[in-house]
Amino acid sequence: MKYLEYYSIIKEQLDAQFEEERENIEKAAEYCSNSIMNERLVHVFGCGHSQMFAMEVFYRAGGLVQVNPLLIPHMSLYPKAKLSTIQERVEGFTPVYLELENTDEKDTMIIVSISGRNAAVVDMALSAKSKGMKVIALTSLEFTGSVTSRHSSGKLLKDISDVVIDIKCVSGDACLSMDGMDHKFCGTSTVLGMAVMEAIIAQTIEKCVKNGYIPPVYVSSNLDEGDAINNEHIKNYKNKIGCL
């Protein structure tokens, strides 16, 4: 049964994820907590499907308020999926976009790219570094080790980042195969990456609280008190976070 095979692979990859990457997750949380305690931001960027990782930790129940999702419309799957593929290969675009955001050297940048090869993510990492930010990469070392850079520098995302968290999917992401199918199917990077993103948030909050700083978090807007709490957060941070 393929769904059980998928579940088995996901469990194995998740176990490896949290056993082998624990020090990198903790280091990422250290950088993020420093930004939060300095009343600054954690920016999250990805292209195409990787925009989901920014969405996951922004404006959600239990999520840190000081997360700024860099949801660039040109790199969204809407309105035409193919355009996101084209745009993520264009060099020089994402640094211009970052100039439109509220940034500071105390910020942290999280970039999610499973292949880590395209110009947009390399550009974003270089631009964030030039501003003094710490850069955290979520990328598959197996995948990125099997491809070449599409950036003029020849660099991959992992080559620029301060912390690299290896997403334990296989090269190409899809993990299942069967007779009659020419190509593998069902990727695992989303499940793995989402777990890592929430793990970073969890550890970031723990570090803040242990240092005497209570970070603002959103609550469900479907709780009776939710709107009042979240509206106060929006009022306090709308000048820093573009999507608010």
N, C-alpha and C positions, 0 to 999 in steps of 0.2 A: 504494500500500500504506500503510494508515493507521499501522502500527507504525513504518514508516520516516519518515513525516511527523512523528510524535510525537518520534522520535529527533532529527530535524533541528531541531525547535523547541526541544527540551531543550538541545541543544548551543549554539544561538544564545543562549538565555536564560542558560545557565551562563557563556558567554563574557562577556556583558554584566554578569552578576552580579559576576564577579571583576575585571573591568576597571574598572567604574564604582563599586564599593563597597569597593575595597581600603582606602582611608583609614578608612572607617567600621569595617571589620573589624579593622583594626589598633588603632583607638581602643577598640573593645570589648575586645580582648585586653589592652590596657593596664589598663583597669579591672579585668578579671578577674584578671590577674596580681597586681595590687596586693592584691586580696582574698586570693588564695592565699598570697602571701608574708607576709601578716599573720596567717596561720593561721586565716583565716576562710573563708566559703563563697560559692559562686556558686549562687544559687537560679534554677531554671528553671520557668516556668509557661506553660501553655496550656490551652485548653478543647477538648473533643471530640477530633477528629483531631490537634489541635496538642499534645495530651499526648504524642504520639510523640516530639516534639523533646526533651522532658525525659527520656524513657526512653532515647533514643539516647545521651545523654552520661552516664548514670548506671549505675554498677555493671556496666561492660562492659570487655572486654579493651582495654587501651590508653587507658582513660578516666581523667580526673582523679578522685581520691578525693573531693576537696572540692566536689563538686557535689551540691546538695540538690534533688531533683525534687519539685515541689509537685503531686503527683498526687491531686487532690481527687476522691474517689469520685463525688460528686454531678455532676461534670462529665465523667465518663467515658462512653464509648459503651455500656458495660455497667452495669446490666442492660437498660436501655431507652434507645436512642439519642436519642429525642425529648426525654427528660428533660435531657440535656446541653445541648440547644438552649434549653430553658426556663431552666435554671439560669444559663447564661452571661449572660442578660439581667436577672438579679436584682441590684439594686444593694444594697450593704451587706454582702454575704456574704463576699467574699474578704478584706477587711480583718480580719474576725473570725478567719478561718482562719489568716491570717499571724501573728496574735497567739499562736497555738499552736505556732509554729515557733521554733527557736533563731535569733534574728536579731541583727544588730549593724550599726552605721553603717559599718563597714568592709566589709560584704558588697556583692555586686553582684547585681542582679536582671535576668535575661533573660526577656522576655515575648514569646511568639510568637502573633501574631494577624494573619492575612493581611488581613482587613478592618479590623481595629483599631477596631471601632465599638461592641462590646458592653460592658455595664456592668462585667462581671467583670474584664476586662483593664484598663479605665480605673481602676477601684477599686484593683486590685493595684498599678498603677504609682503612683498617688497615695499609697497606703499605704507602699510601699517608699521613695518620695521623702521622706515625712514622717519616716521612720526614719534618713534620711541616706544611704541607698544610692544608688549610680549605677544608672540604669535603661537597659537596652539593649532596643530594640524590633526585632523582625523582622516587617516588615509590607510589604504591597504598596502603594506610593504610588499606582499606577494604580487599584487596587481601592478603597483608603480614600478617595481623592479623588472617587470616584463615589457615596459613600454619606454618610449623616448619622450623628451619634453617637446611641447609645441610652443615654447617661449624662446625668444631670440637669445636669451642668456644661456640656454641649454639646461637650466635648472628645473628640478621638480619641486613641488610644494614642500616635501620633506627636507630638502636641502636648505631651506630658508628659515624654517620654524624653530622656535626655542624648545618646544615640546612636541614630540610626535607620538600620537596614540595609534597604534597599529590596529586597524579594524580587520578582524581575522577571517574575512571572506577570501575566497579563492580568486585568482586572476580571471577577470571577466564577470565575477560576482555570482552568476547562476551556478547552482550546485547539483541539480538533478539531471539525470540522463536516462534514456530508455531506447530500446530497439524501435526503429521507425522514426525517431526524431533526429534530425541532422545536427541540432544544436542543444546545448544544455538549457535548462529552464529553472525558474524560481530563484531569485536573488536573496541573499541573506544580509546584505550590508545595512539595510534600513533597520531591521530588528537590532542588530549589533550596535549601530551608531546611535539609535535612540536611547538604548540602555546606557551607553557611555555618556551621552549628553545629560541625562537625568542624574547619573552618578556624579558628574562634575558639579552639577547644581547642588546635590545633596551634600557633598564634601565642602563646597564653597560656603554653604550656610552654616555647617558645623564649625568651620574655621572662624567665620565671623562671630558667631555666638560665643565661642570659647575665648575670643579676644575682646569680649564685652560690647560688641556691636550687633544690634538686632536689625538684620536687613529687612527692608520692606518686601512683602510678598503679596501677590494677588490672591484673592479668595474667589470661590465660585460665585458668579453673578446670580446664580439661582438660589443661593442662600438669602434669607430675608435681609441680612445686613450687608450682603455682597456689594450692591451698587454704591452704597455710601463709602465703604472702605476703598473700593477700586477708584471711585471718582476722586478721592483725595490723593491717591497715588498719581493719577493722570494729571491732576492740577500741579503736583509737585515736580513732575518729570517731563511734561509735554514739551518744554523748551530744549530738552536734551535728546529726546527720543523721537525721531522723525515720524514713525508710524502712529504715534499718539496724537 
